[in-house]
Amino acid sequence: MFVRFSVLALGLALSASAARTGAQDQDRVKPATSKVVAVTVYANTALVTREVSVPEAAGLTELVVSPMPPLTMQSSLYAEGNDNNRVLSVRFRTRSIAEDTREEVRKLETEIKTLQAKAQTLDADMKAMGENLKLLDKLEGFTAKSLEHLSDKGQLDPEKIISLAKFVQEDRAKRTKDQLLVKQQLDEVQAKVAFTQRLLGERAGGSIRTERDAVIVVDKKAGAGTVKLNYLVGSASWRPQYKFRATGKDKDAVVAEYQAAIDQRTGEDWTNALITLSTAQPLLNAAPPDLKALAVNVSPVGTVAAAAVDPSTGVPVPPAKPVAPGASAGGGPGGMPSATEYAKDLDKLSKNLRSQVADNYREKNEQKANDLANNAAALEQFRDLFATKEELTAAAAAPEGAAGDGPSVTYKLPTRLTVPSRSDEQVIEIAKIELSPKFYYKAVPVLTPNVYRLADLTNTSEFVLLAGDATMYLNGDFVGQTRLPLVAAGKPFTVGFGVDPQLQVSRILVDKTRTTQGGNQVLTFKYRIRLSSYKNAAVPVQVWDRTPHAETAQTIAVNVLNPKPELSTDPLYVRDEKARGLLRWDVTLEPKQNGEKALTIDYEFKMELDKNVNIGGFLAK
């Protein structure tokens, strides 16, 4: 009987040992050799390409790429083979791994014992200090009684009494400080004991971590080779930024450093990889969405279907919402939303739906993505009913990327780079571009007394310059920051290089009159602008000002009179700005033209309006 039980126990032990060995083998997966060779960084994600080595043995082979980044999008995994390696399948899996924490537990137990011993020592010191203070209290009481007794007998020794009192005061202060210091140390040690005990409780039962693997099944011929594994990860993005460096001379090129600030927190380092930057949205759908029919709903006059959207389905919900008939941008009566405001709300809703389309394609929810795309387009077509003709014309004439997400562009960086995963942004250079400048100065005295240095440039590179922040340098000195708009290849643009203190401008009201002419009142204003130069060379300056601009000419008539010198004849200014009441002079400031020789610009304008009305105010538009 004893032998039978011993054999049975031995069998159970062997079975348990085999089970543990199998679990340990599963935990200790031997990953295939792989490395990141290329990364495409999008606005909010990154497409990573890994090159995975395939062993020489022919036939079916299972390759495990481990560990995968924690932010990997599971549905985005796909693998590419070649003539010698045919990929049969690729899948994503997670594994729970129990960590052996016994050594860590022993360290924590030892640390707790050390801290507890230190706490006991500090506690004993606290008690001893308390007893010493009690003894000092008794000494103070004895001193007081002795002082009273000696005073009664006329045997008071002032020097001894003062010396004893001083001793009591100084010793009490020192012991109190020592006691406070020990108390603080004891509190700190007790806090460490509590924290370490809590940590021990967490570690004593072991811990489990999750590892993520990609499993690739390959059918290969003889000889070693590689396959490529591709996957999307989150917590990766980039944004453009610029540095412009100039000397201020037309003959010297302006150097534009086109840079990218990359936010890389994927949990995986990109080491010696080819980096591509893209503004596109990575869609995993191979076919376009299906176009559905556009149904029309009608509602009573004075109401329209509200543009609410069910967040769970993305389908517009049409309860009635009052809108003032014929309301304009100023809003309808009684606080009703204007047509323009309503059109903007519809536009926001459509953009929100379109942002969900890419997410659903990545999650393989093709039907929902198709529905969202159709519903977004329906809202945009509904929006066109409420947008004004001017708004539609302006939107059609706007340059690509002026509103919305901008154009889809891709930059392939020429050299391999290493971009580690970390919390702060990392800046890399996309290109360095030399541009031929045309420098001039701009003064707007009605807004600021400063005169700014500008440069007209043309993007002669092959790159589209995306909208982004730009840092400006002149002769190596930082002069300010600006916002660069979207600049297509071959398009001209203007950048500023800060204030030039050697140029000054002022604007004063010289005279104003009010007269009556027939049934109208006539207001006349005369202004003078003075420009001073302390430079040693002549410089071109654009001077800008403005007059009131009446939206309806029949209500108020505004006329500019006797501008000296004459207004600019630049064709673009005459076509786009002059009719809106904006005034521009193109002048040249000669060397040292200041003081009594300062350049003067004089102009006046008249406003005619009915004598029974007043001007309610001015509004910058």
Buried (B, 14 or more C-beta within 10 A) or exposed (E): EEEEEEEEEEEEEEEEEEEEEEEEEEEEBEBBEBEBBBBBBBBBBBBBBBBBEBBEEEEEBEBBBBBBBBBBBBBBBEBEBEEBBEBEEBEBEEBEBEEEBEEBBEBBBEBBEBBBEBBEBBBEBBEEBEEBBEEBEEBBEEBEEBBEEBEEEEEBEEEEBEEBBEEBEEBBEEBEEBBEEBBEBBEBBBEBBEEBBEBBEEBBEEEEEEBBBBBBBBBBEEEEBBBBBBBBBBBBBBBBBBBBBBBBEEEBBBBBBBBBBBBBBBBBBBEEBBBBBBBBBBEBBEEEBEEEEEEEEEBEEEEBBBBBBEEEEBBBEEEEBBBBEEBEEEBBEEEBBBBBBBBBBBBEBBBBBBBBBBBBBBBBBBEBBBBBBBBBBBBBEBBEEBBEEEBEEEBEEEEEBEEEEBBEBEBEBEEEBEBEBEEEBBEBEBBEBEBBBEBBBBBBBEEEEBBBBBBBBBBEBEBBBBBBEBBBBBEEEEBBEBEBBBBBEEBEBEBBBBBBEBBBBEBEEEEEEEEEEEEBBBBBBBBBBBBBBBBEEEBEBBBBBBBEBBEEEEEBEBEBEEBEBEBBEBEEBEEEBBEEBBBBBBBEBEEEBBEEEBBEBBBBBBBBBEEEEEEEEEEEE
